[in-house]
Amino acid sequence: MLKNLEGQRIPAVTFRTRKEHEWVDVTSAEIFDGKTVVLFSLPGAFTPTCSSSHVPRYNQLAPQFHANGVDDIICVSVNDAFVMNEWKRSQNANRVSFLPDGNGEFSEKMGLLVDKEDLGFGKRSWRYSMLVRDSIVEQMFIEPEEAGDPYGVSDADSMLTYLAPECVTPYDVAVFAREGCGFCVRAQGLLNDAGIEFEELLLNRDYTDQTLRAVSSQITYPQVFIDGQHIGGSDELAVWLEKNVGG
């Protein structure tokens, strides 16, 4: 039976971290005392769900968490400090703190260390998230005890909804662009001016013209997509922003 520690103090553990090529010991008290912290834990660095969904969404929603009183967002995994540091770099997750639980001590004291020997992982953390205020666990979202690696309640959106039910999440925006394109620069400027983050995809680096035709039936640049909707080029984007954002 997986433990739920709501209402209890966070376990006292010393984490072995690496900063600027030096070992740095960090205690639970240093991390949680006097702070509001969102922590999510997962089975392993560089694993599919963790890399494609769990970490990226927490990183994306970090501004919304901070605006609602969260001091730090922490990702924990039973991996060593070298692996966690490299994973953070590869994920470009600069808004999330990666905390190595190399010996599984924290996960064990949380009552969420599980056997993943069938996958060759050994002992790993079960997937969960929690909100901790001044070292006291206020809320936990623990994935159900079922086969595989369930992922449905420990996600960033569920935690943000609990913390701030009325909070509006950011738009998901992708801009298909090419080098030397003035219209692409204009589109990016419009988005920046509106305070909307976006992902830029460059022709022949991130995609080909075949990809663009497949998703939009267009061959002009840029092509902007917002929340799954094809907006079009910079002119169409300006109209959309005027209608939906107010300029």
N, C-alpha and C positions, 0 to 999 in steps of 0.2 A: 504494500500500500504506500503510495507516494504521500509525503507529508505536506501539509499546508500550515505555514507558520504565521498566518495573519494574527496580529496582535502581539507577537513575540519580538524580542530583540534579535537583530541580525547576529549570526555566529561570529565569534572572535577568531579571526584568521590573519596570518601574515602572508601577503602575496609577494612572490619574488618577481619583480619586473625589471626590464632593461630600458634605460634611458641614456642616450648618447654614449653607448658602449660601456656603461657601468651598471652593476647590479644595484637596484634600489628596492629596499623592503618597504612595503606599504601595508598598514594595518587596516582592519575593518573600521576602527574608530576614526582613522584619518579620512576614510572614504565617505562614511555615512553620518558621523556625528554632526549635528547642527545643520544638516543639509536635506534637501528633498531630491531623491535619486530614483530614476527609473532604471532598473536592471533587467536585462533579458539574457537567458542562458540557453545554450544550444549544444548539440552533440559534437560538433567538430569544425575547426577552421577549414576553409576551402571546400567544404561539402556543398552539394547542390542547392538545397533549400536555403541553407544558411547564407550562401553567397548571392543567390539570385533574388531572394525575397526578404528574409528576416533582417539582415544588416542594412541593405539599401533603403528600405522604407523608414527604419528608425533614423537613419542619417538624413533622409529627405525631410522628415517631419520634426527634426530637432528644433527649428525656430519656433514652431507651434508649442512644443513642450516647454521651451524656455520662457515663452511669453505667458505660460500658465504656471510659472513658479518652480519649474524643475531646474535644479542646479547642474546636474550631470546625467548623461545617458551612458550606461555601461553595458558592454557585451562581455560575457564570461563564457569560457570554454575550457575543458580539461585538455589544454595544450600548453606547451612551454612558452616562455616570453619571446623567444626568437620567432616562433611560428606565428604568434599573435601579432607581433609587430609587422611582420612581412605581410600577413593577411590584411591588416589595416591599410598598409600602403597600396596593395593591389586593389582594394575595394574603393580607394579614394574616400574613405569614410572619416574625414577629419572632424566631424561633429560628434563622433562617438568615441568613448574611451574603451580600449580593449584591455581586459584584465585576465591574465593567465592564471588558471587554477591547475597548475602543472601536476600536482600530486592528487588532485581531486578532493582535497581536504574541505574546501568550502562547500562543494556539491554534496559531499558526504554528510557534513553537519547540517546542511539544509534538508537532508533526507531525500535527496533527489539524484544520488549517484546510482546509475543503473549499469547492468551488464550488457555490453555490446560485443561480446566475444564472437558471436556468430558472424559479425562483419569484420572481424580482425581489429576492432577498435579497443578491446579491453574494457575498462571501466570509464564511462562517460556521463556527462550530465543529461538528465531528461530536459526536454524543451519546456521552458516556462518564462514568464515575465513577472515582475513585481514592482510595486510602488513603495518606497521606503522613506519615511519621514523621521529625521533625527534618530536613525538606527532602529526604528520600530517598523516592522512590516505592516503596512496598511492594507494592501490588496495584492493578491496573487492570481495569476491566470496560468494554470497548469494544464498542459495538453493531456487529453484522456489516456488512460492506460490501455492501449490497444497496440496491435502488432504494427511494426514499421516505425515511421517517424512522423506522427500526426502533427499537423500545423494548421491550427484554426482559431485559437484563442489567445496565443501569446504574441500576436502580431502588433505592430505599432498602432494601427488604427483602433484596435480594441482598447489598448491602454489609453490612447488619447481620448476616446469617447468616454471612458470611465472618468478620466481626470477633468475633462472640459467638454461636456456633452454638446455645447453649442458652438464649439470651435469649427471653423471652416478650413478644410484641408486645401493645400495648394493645387493649382492646375498641373496636370502632367503634359508637358510640352516638348515636342521634338521638331527641330528645324533641319530639313534636308537642304544643305547648302553646297556651294563650290567655291574654290579659291578665286579671288578677284571679282567677286560678284557684288556690285553696288547695292542691288536690291536685297541681297542677303544681309548686308551690313545694316541696311535700313530696318529690316524686319527684326534683327537682333537688338537694334537701338530702341525700337518701339517696345519690345518686351522688357528690356532693361528699365526704360522709363516708367513702365507700368509696375515695376517691382516683381515681375514674374520670372522665375527661374526656368531654364530650358536646357535641353540637351542638343548640342550641335552635332550633326552627322555630315562629314565632308565627303564629297564625291571622290571615288577611287581610293579613299582611305578607309571609310566605314561602309561604303555601299557603292554600287555601280548604277548606271542609268537604267539598267534592266530592273533593278530593285525598285527604283522610283516609279517606273512605268507600272510595275506589278501592284504597287500599293495606291497609286494616285492617278494612273493613266495620263500623267503629265511629263513633259520634258523641259519645263522651264524652272528657273530657280529664283527664290527658294520655294519650297513647299512646306507649309507649316501644319502640324497636327496638334490638336488640343483635346485631351480627354477622349481620344479615340475618334474625334471628328476631324475630317480633312477641311482645313480652313482655306488654303490656297497660298497665294503669294503675298507680298508686302502690302499691296493695296487692300486685298481681302482681309488681311490681318488687322489693318488700321480700322476698317469698318467693324470687325468683330470686337476689337478692344473698345471702341466708342460705345458699342451697344452693351457689352457685358462688364466692362471695367470703368467706363466713363472717361475715356480719353487715352 
